[in-house]
């Protein structure tokens, strides 16, 4: 393990940025978002949750995928892809790092989404441990260790020191370019902070959230549960939960007439919308109850049943924070799951 005084992080950021584009949690207009680092930028490594997750770097909310040039009855297909430049995202939390692993199950499965794959190859994830989780956090329900965040490089901020540990070949390669800034150390200080953090986790409101009973074996029982009729009426179908979620991966493909040709692009979509998966005959889910149910059945039943038990939620708490009517996956889990034996 390596360590660096926080007073020298500007040097570290500059060194990384010299190798690849660097993105960090930066605050502007009162909001903290991942953005390109520049010297003197207001970096917020202590910010637990950015408004949007780093998913956008790998699965953008809108992305051109092809172009068509039309001349009379002739159509020329143009490949408009470009290789992404190497980049690093620094300050990713354990929940968001795990969300990328879940997206890999979707976009890197056959047939591989080459747009996503190229960004994953070019991108490097530098995580930061959470020593003071927020009340809206519940990553522990999904066996995510907030104090051991994973990624290509894991970092821990303890007092006025940044601790650094490479975890992958990508991380080792980056470490070689910056290690002269660091000192060798052990993980004693990190272990002490982990113990303090666990004491905080044990007091969080959602620490006892149980997923018991939410699995493929209970598919029809959960699908037909009368709880859906009680849960859905307050939902506004605004889609906020889907757009702040780091694991949602539904998208639409549309064509745009530029006047001189056609641009085909994909953009995020939401299963909460009435025109989601709209087909010539109409929508297969015509009521808001059906659409509401689909969202949570997918995250808690369908996805884990098809991905070796991996739930399509990482407990980041963004939906808890942002839903305008305070409806979120925690309430659904508590309504549909089986309480743990006391």
Wavefront OBJ file of the C-alpha trace (Angstrom):
o trace
v 0.000 0.000 0.000
v 1.118 3.566 -0.743
v 0.309 6.867 0.934
v 0.318 10.536 -0.062
v -0.423 13.725 1.845
v -3.728 15.265 0.753
v -1.835 18.528 0.322
v -0.124 16.917 -2.684
v -3.178 15.512 -4.450
v -3.034 18.342 -6.985
v 0.317 16.897 -8.114
v -1.244 13.449 -8.342
v -4.188 14.715 -10.378
v -1.875 16.581 -12.733
v 0.293 13.495 -13.231
v -2.703 11.278 -14.021
v -4.193 13.921 -16.296
v -0.926 13.950 -18.227
v -1.421 10.262 -19.000
v -5.171 10.232 -19.653
v -8.194 12.492 -19.253
v -9.097 12.673 -15.567
v -12.601 13.060 -14.144
v -13.315 13.783 -10.497
v -16.300 14.812 -8.333
v -16.365 18.580 -8.826
v -18.816 21.049 -7.311
v -20.454 23.727 -9.453
v -23.693 25.645 -8.812
v -24.156 23.692 -5.602
v -24.133 20.290 -7.330
v -21.384 17.685 -7.282
v -20.874 15.810 -10.533
v -18.042 13.919 -12.189
v -16.350 16.410 -14.510
v -13.011 16.970 -16.238
v -10.284 18.007 -13.838
v -8.450 21.284 -14.334
v -5.785 22.833 -12.072
v -7.399 24.479 -9.069
v -10.739 22.693 -9.571
v -12.910 22.270 -6.463
v -12.502 18.525 -5.986
v -14.893 16.794 -3.556
v -13.377 13.412 -2.730
v -15.378 13.468 0.502
v -18.669 13.691 -1.390
v -20.396 10.334 -1.013
v -22.869 10.473 -3.867
v -22.680 12.513 -7.042
v -25.987 13.532 -8.615
v -25.401 11.077 -11.469
v -23.247 7.992 -11.368
v -20.114 7.409 -13.491
v -22.239 5.120 -15.695
v -22.464 8.013 -18.163
v -18.782 7.607 -19.110
v -19.424 4.094 -20.397
v -23.102 4.192 -21.327
v -23.841 7.836 -22.273
v -27.382 9.193 -22.000
v -27.235 9.853 -25.766
v -24.794 8.441 -28.293
v -24.611 8.468 -32.105
v -24.190 4.955 -33.462
v -24.471 5.345 -37.241
v -25.162 7.775 -40.049
v -26.933 7.372 -43.371
v -26.448 9.464 -46.467
v -29.489 9.380 -48.724
v -29.294 10.264 -52.418
v -32.451 9.428 -54.284
v -33.060 5.726 -53.829
v -29.487 5.061 -52.691
v -28.535 4.828 -49.017
v -24.928 4.900 -47.864
v -24.253 3.626 -44.331
v -21.458 5.525 -42.585
v -19.503 4.159 -39.629
v -19.048 7.196 -37.385
v -17.352 5.458 -34.479
v -14.093 6.784 -33.090
v -11.824 5.102 -30.584
v -12.270 6.719 -27.149
v -9.218 8.369 -25.613
v -7.853 6.810 -22.400
v -9.506 8.266 -19.302
v -9.720 7.750 -15.552
v -12.621 8.350 -13.192
v -11.359 9.095 -9.662
v -13.571 9.064 -6.564
v -15.946 6.261 -7.575
v -17.702 4.687 -4.593
v -18.047 0.943 -4.044
v -21.704 0.935 -5.077
v -20.975 2.663 -8.383
v -17.977 0.417 -9.047
v -20.230 -2.612 -8.591
v -22.818 -1.074 -10.913
v -20.278 -1.202 -13.744
v -19.735 -4.902 -13.059
v -23.500 -5.367 -13.435
v -23.558 -3.394 -16.692
v -20.771 -5.670 -17.955
v -23.169 -8.599 -17.592
v -25.506 -6.856 -20.037
v -23.293 -5.090 -22.540
v -20.347 -7.509 -22.691
v -22.502 -10.606 -23.094
v -22.926 -11.972 -26.604
v -23.634 -10.015 -28.755
v -21.155 -7.531 -27.270
v -22.046 -3.841 -27.367
v -18.827 -2.609 -28.990
v -19.518 1.020 -28.043
v -19.640 0.101 -24.368
v -16.741 -2.367 -24.635
v -14.388 0.208 -26.158
v -15.105 2.647 -23.326
v -14.552 -0.043 -20.697
v -11.213 -0.876 -22.326
v -10.180 2.789 -22.370
v -11.514 3.695 -18.928
v -9.826 3.222 -15.571
v -11.711 3.278 -12.261
v -10.112 4.741 -9.133
v -12.413 4.137 -6.191
v -12.623 5.868 -2.820
v -13.832 4.086 0.301
v -16.818 5.363 2.286
v -15.979 5.875 5.944
v -19.096 7.908 6.769
v -22.027 6.431 4.777
v -25.189 8.496 4.421
v -28.542 7.540 5.942
v -29.864 6.723 2.454
v -27.149 4.105 1.805
v -27.957 0.393 1.821
v -25.199 -1.197 -0.279
v -24.606 -3.756 2.470
v -27.905 -5.433 1.591
v -26.235 -6.437 -1.698
v -23.010 -7.626 -0.029
v -21.061 -4.564 -1.136
v -18.303 -3.485 1.230
v -18.227 0.318 1.170
v -14.840 0.314 2.903
v -13.302 -2.036 0.323
v -14.499 -0.383 -2.903
v -12.748 -2.359 -5.652
v -12.035 -0.847 -9.065
v -8.638 -0.739 -10.784
v -7.160 1.264 -7.912
v -8.721 1.607 -4.457
v -8.058 4.657 -2.285
v -8.859 5.571 1.301
v -8.805 9.065 2.796
v -7.771 8.962 6.460
v -7.178 12.303 8.159
v -4.837 14.276 5.924
v -3.552 11.220 4.044
v -4.593 9.436 0.856
v -3.891 5.695 0.816
v -3.550 3.964 -2.575
v -3.630 0.295 -3.620
v -3.602 -1.038 -7.185
v -5.947 -4.000 -7.758
v -5.730 -4.768 -11.492
v -3.169 -4.705 -14.301
v -4.592 -1.342 -15.388
v -4.196 -0.079 -11.855
v -0.620 -1.373 -11.623
v 0.295 0.350 -14.891
v -1.092 3.660 -13.658
v 0.648 3.245 -10.300
v 4.001 2.891 -12.060
v 3.556 6.399 -13.496
v 2.791 8.059 -10.143
v 4.492 5.938 -7.470
v 7.402 8.376 -7.045
v 4.883 10.774 -5.441
v 3.988 8.224 -2.768
v 5.588 6.579 0.234
v 5.345 2.893 1.073
v 3.205 2.120 4.125
v 1.005 -0.531 5.713
v -2.774 -0.573 6.090
v -2.906 -0.100 9.867
v -4.531 3.348 9.696
v -7.055 2.088 7.136
v -8.029 -0.841 9.375
v -8.729 1.521 12.270
v -10.991 3.661 10.087
v -12.772 0.571 8.798
v -13.713 -0.364 12.349
v -15.037 3.141 13.004
v -16.997 3.075 9.746
v -18.562 -0.290 10.569
v -19.911 1.203 13.782
v -21.650 3.861 11.665
v -23.006 1.279 9.203
v -24.497 -0.684 12.101
v -26.626 2.361 12.976
v -27.918 3.212 9.481
v -31.713 3.180 8.980
v -31.570 0.447 6.308
v -28.938 -1.789 7.917
v -31.466 -4.603 8.456
v -32.910 -4.483 4.939
v -33.504 -8.089 3.924
v -33.801 -9.568 0.429
v -35.141 -12.812 1.800
v -37.966 -14.165 -0.324
v -37.054 -12.088 -3.377
v -35.788 -14.611 -5.907
v -36.798 -16.537 -8.990
v -38.461 -19.267 -6.962
v -41.008 -16.709 -5.777
v -41.567 -15.202 -9.243
v -45.308 -15.722 -9.652
v -46.058 -15.148 -5.991
v -44.255 -11.797 -6.140
v -45.718 -10.890 -9.532
v -49.270 -11.460 -8.284
v -48.754 -9.860 -4.885
v -51.565 -7.499 -3.803
v -48.858 -5.137 -2.517
v -48.336 -3.703 -6.021
v -51.796 -2.135 -5.949
v -50.889 -0.423 -2.675
v -47.447 0.743 -3.781
v -47.921 2.150 -7.282
v -50.669 4.855 -6.952
v -48.359 7.543 -5.574
v -45.828 7.059 -8.405
v -45.706 10.029 -10.808
v -43.985 8.032 -13.581
v -41.472 10.885 -13.840
v -38.555 8.525 -14.502
v -36.248 10.256 -12.011
v -35.393 6.941 -10.361
v -34.285 5.431 -13.669
v -32.104 8.342 -14.730
v -30.187 8.622 -11.450
v -29.851 4.839 -11.132
v -26.336 3.507 -11.846
v -27.621 0.108 -13.005
v -30.578 1.001 -15.251
v -29.598 0.170 -18.806
v -32.705 0.430 -20.985
v -32.343 2.557 -24.092
v -34.213 3.553 -27.239
v -32.845 3.879 -30.778
v -34.054 6.746 -32.932
v -33.242 8.378 -36.273
v -32.792 12.121 -36.687
v -33.021 13.880 -40.045
v -30.172 16.386 -40.207
v -31.327 17.790 -43.532
v -28.320 16.293 -45.290
v -28.693 12.774 -44.006
v -29.834 10.638 -41.111
v -28.178 10.222 -37.720
v -29.072 7.118 -35.746
v -28.569 7.413 -32.003
v -29.402 5.569 -28.834
v -30.598 7.313 -25.687
v -31.606 6.280 -22.205
v -35.222 5.220 -21.801
v -37.369 4.394 -18.790
v -39.678 1.470 -18.155
v -41.814 3.923 -16.156
v -42.962 5.698 -19.338
v -46.146 4.807 -21.199
v -44.360 4.694 -24.568
v -41.573 2.391 -23.367
v -41.259 -0.584 -25.781
v -44.110 0.929 -27.803
v -44.846 -1.237 -30.834
v -47.197 -0.986 -33.799
v -49.995 -2.694 -31.898
v -49.460 -0.541 -28.796
v -47.740 -1.063 -25.456
v -47.619 -4.441 -23.759
v -47.908 -2.725 -20.356
v -50.891 -0.409 -20.541
v -51.266 0.563 -16.905
v -48.970 2.370 -14.509
v -49.279 -0.545 -12.103
v -47.798 -2.860 -14.753
v -44.957 -0.464 -15.529
v -44.192 0.149 -11.855
v -44.174 -3.597 -11.219
v -41.906 -4.230 -14.204
v -39.206 -1.916 -12.873
v -38.911 -3.635 -9.513
v -39.543 -7.170 -10.729
v -36.638 -6.704 -13.103
v -34.270 -5.449 -10.432
v -35.249 -7.908 -7.721
v -36.457 -11.030 -9.536
v -35.755 -11.225 -13.283
v -32.190 -9.897 -13.285
v -30.845 -12.027 -10.411
v -32.653 -15.081 -11.777
v -30.707 -14.669 -15.033
v -27.377 -13.496 -13.579
v -26.405 -15.976 -10.872
v -28.202 -14.107 -8.108
v -26.786 -10.637 -8.817
v -29.461 -8.026 -8.080
v -29.811 -5.012 -10.404
v -29.429 -2.606 -7.501
v -26.334 -1.525 -5.573
v -27.938 0.383 -2.704
v -26.465 3.765 -3.668
v -29.538 5.538 -2.276
v -29.977 7.998 -5.159
v -33.595 6.989 -5.698
v -34.196 7.369 -1.962
v -32.806 10.905 -2.135
v -34.346 12.060 -5.427
v -37.835 10.565 -5.713
v -40.277 13.497 -5.386
v -42.870 11.382 -3.603
v -40.459 9.230 -1.555
v -41.278 5.988 -3.339
v -38.185 3.831 -3.782
v -36.830 0.311 -3.954
v -36.385 0.106 -0.176
v -40.146 0.447 0.346
v -40.785 -2.174 -2.323
v -38.311 -4.636 -0.764
v -39.893 -4.190 2.654
v -43.389 -4.648 1.258
v -42.623 -7.728 -0.833
v -39.814 -9.480 0.999
v -39.923 -11.817 3.956
v -38.881 -10.347 7.280
v -35.794 -11.911 8.807
v -36.402 -14.045 11.870
v -35.693 -12.089 15.041
l 1 2 3 4 5 6 7 8 9 10 11 12 13 14 15 16 17 18 19 20 21 22 23 24 25 26 27 28 29 30 31 32 33 34 35 36 37 38 39 40 41 42 43 44 45 46 47 48 49 50 51 52 53 54 55 56 57 58 59 60 61 62 63 64 65 66 67 68 69 70 71 72 73 74 75 76 77 78 79 80 81 82 83 84 85 86 87 88 89 90 91 92 93 94 95 96 97 98 99 100 101 102 103 104 105 106 107 108 109 110 111 112 113 114 115 116 117 118 119 120 121 122 123 124 125 126 127 128 129 130 131 132 133 134 135 136 137 138 139 140 141 142 143 144 145 146 147 148 149 150 151 152 153 154 155 156 157 158 159 160 161 162 163 164 165 166 167 168 169 170 171 172 173 174 175 176 177 178 179 180 181 182 183 184 185 186 187 188 189 190 191 192 193 194 195 196 197 198 199 200 201 202 203 204 205 206 207 208 209 210 211 212 213 214 215 216 217 218 219 220 221 222 223 224 225 226 227 228 229 230 231 232 233 234 235 236 237 238 239 240 241 242 243 244 245 246 247 248 249 250 251 252 253 254 255 256 257 258 259 260 261 262 263 264 265 266 267 268 269 270 271 272 273 274 275 276 277 278 279 280 281 282 283 284 285 286 287 288 289 290 291 292 293 294 295 296 297 298 299 300 301 302 303 304 305 306 307 308 309 310 311 312 313 314 315 316 317 318 319 320 321 322 323 324 325 326 327 328 329 330 331 332 333 334 335 336 337 338 339 340 341 342
